[in-house]
Amino acid sequence: MNERDPSSAAQIVGCSAVCKRFGERDVLRDFDLEIERGEFAAISGPSGGGKSTLLHLLAALDRPSSGQITVNGHDLAKLRAVNQYRRDDVGIVFQLHNLLPHMTAQRNVELAMFGTHRSAHERAARAHQLLTQLGMADSAERTPTRLSGGERQRVAIARAVANEPRLLLADEPTGSLDQHAADAVLELIEGLRQRHGTTILMVTHDQAITSRADRHLVLEHGRVRPFLNRQPQ
């Protein structure tokens, strides 16, 4: 991977004048954002406002049309070892889960840890631990087609946090969960933050989550602004 910028030690995410176009439409335009290490930032905003696009850019799943993005000291435009970056630096929770349909829940979580220092036994134990913590121990040997939407979401979350990522990108991670399951997910994520200093950038419209975040940002018209809770006069 490219050399890290030592001047960005306190900052894990930096977006400068980022634009992302799809055809004639600017989804992000002159977008600036800084996220500090260990911060929990929640992002909300209208549909089509660029929230998922931003997460895809930070995960190096897409490239900006212009501007610069750095994550954990890596300039993503110069990133070569993309798979290693996604394994070691970021964990991603997609809205559509993206689980491998022919593998069990257990194996889907284990797969995220291939190429790490963990042995096969350690990978299996870690996957079992995470699934148990999320109330999925009894469903560990089921394939995604035999799981409900909420269960698939929990497997996707377990997979995303398996390697204790430096940055967790989560797109509505509790959207399809009941309150008990959502609480278990938040407990897992916040525990990861406390133990490993993981930074969390979460797209959510759940007020119970945004109230727990260090910052609540609103993304609309391709730009981000702080959330202002205006009280009636």
Buried (B, 14 or more C-beta within 10 A) or exposed (E): BBEEBEEBEEBBBBBEEBBBBEEEEBBBBEBEBBBEBBBBBBBBBEEEBBBBBBBBBBBBBBEBBEBEBBBBBBBBEEBEEEEEBBBBBBBBBBBEBEBEEEBBBBBBBBBBBEEBEBEEEEBBEBBBBBBEBBBBBEBBEBBBEEBEEBBBBBBBBBBBBBBBBBBBBBBBBBBBBEEEBBEBBBEBBBEBBEEEEBBBBBBBBBEEBBEBBEBBBBBBBBBBEEBEEEEEE
